[in-house]
Amino acid sequence: MIADMGNKAEDRGVNENAIGEESRKINRELLEFLDNSPTGFHAVANMKAMLEQAGFKRLLEGQAWTLKGGEGYYVTRNDSALIAFRIPGKGFSGFQIMASHSDSPALKIKENAEIEVEKRYVKLNVERYGGLLCAPWMDRPLSVAGRVVVRTGQGVAAKLVNVDRDLLIIPNLAIHMNRKANEGYEFNAQKDMLPLFCGGTAGGGFLKLIAEAAGVGEKDILDTDLFLYNRMKGTVLGLDGEFIAAPRLDDLQCAFASLKGFLAAEPNGSAAVHCVLDNEEVGSGTKQGAGSTFLRDVLRRINTAMGRSEEEYLMALASSFMVSADNAHSVHPNHPDKADPTNRPFMNGGIVVKYSANQKYTTDAISGAVFKAICERAKVPCQVFFNRSDMIGGSTLGNISNSQVALNTVDIGLPQLAMHSCYETAGGKDTAYLVRAARELYSSSLCGNGDGEYRIAWAEGQGE
Ligand code: ZN
């Protein structure tokens, strides 16, 4: 349940922390989306449902595409990556793309998961997925979700599963047995991170439970992709409700905001492309990741299905713009020294444009300027992120995607704390800012001459 903040902030007169109704509404929707998306598979399924509701037509990669201007379509790969697009009625000059990722760091369940402990306990065998912070996973109710693949009469089929109750816990070792626990602890994934599942002896109870939750026969399950997830629901906090906290804000906050902006936009001149890729947390090198051909294949197929030539495709790419949207680090209240001395993004300060001289982020002066112009038009504040010059920092999907399809790209994100914890904190105003910027992006088009000059065609009547 999300607390209703009422009008408390406004009651005190002018208050810069006050969260407007637009933000409150979008945060409620975001937190509900996060609660219903314990894994990337569920996030993609929920986005599909939102697209279907808005009248988008499903395409399959394995079938021929017949596309019409003025219509909206979506296609998925591996049930964990999704690309939706809308082609303006009068055709298109380029693509306006926002790309985010569906996956989050977690613990993944191995096959033959049950491990018996002295005939008294059963725990589950897991491995790390991505660069998770281990400590937050301890001592809190967890459960399991993902997909099972079952045999059918004709072959195999995937089915989503979520054991929707408190099921597991990873207990800490008491301080009395590790007096140095508060002086820094090195987590051993094979020893420390295994969740307690049940009392007694191992007897196949885990697979039975999964089969029941998926509504399939236990014997029909041939394989699984199952992840642990934090059962704590998202919430609004802070004196004026100015922060939100929830699992998987990185990067479903961006994926959700991108989709909301996409659905609210009216494409004008360019095809609008909402793109959510998988496996960013493990390097993007899968068939459904940013390093794959998925985005390139979809853009090329849109071009072909609209009866356009290869040259027209390459011309369209030169007049395209991509926003790689992946959350950014806010200045930390207890560690302000970890941020760059002059570029200091804060939660509720607006969208963060990320820069790196070594091009770990794709932003350059052109793409940064185009994005700042979009935000200006959308009346959305922008901030800037650089890593401290003595810190390496993280990476994201923009530059990896550019190795497959080279586009003017900017790396941005929403400011947050505790990235890769299983419960992260972000600003109450920033989701709405990204929705507005995404709507402006998807409603505009970029005309590049490939020579340093770009004309942005805005949608009429927007950005006012
Ligand atoms: Zn991310």
Boltz pocket constraint, residues with backbone or C-beta under 6 A from the ligand:
constraints:
  - pocket:
      binder: B
      contacts: [[A, 101], [A, 103], [A, 250], [A, 251], [A, 280], [A, 326], [A, 327]]
      max_distance: 6.0
